[in-house]
């Protein structure tokens, strides 16, 4: 598996996927936080988490 990191294209792909995963996680946290701040409802927070 480590031989794959010798390829520039694979490294770029891997780094891009890592950045994308971080962005997705941040979006999910921000959306959950916004829903809870706006509604003060744990039920709606759970619903939004389930839907996402």
Secondary structure by P-SEA (a helix, b strand, c coil): cccccccaaaaaaaaaaaaaaaaaaaaaaaaaaaaaaacccaaaaaaaaaac
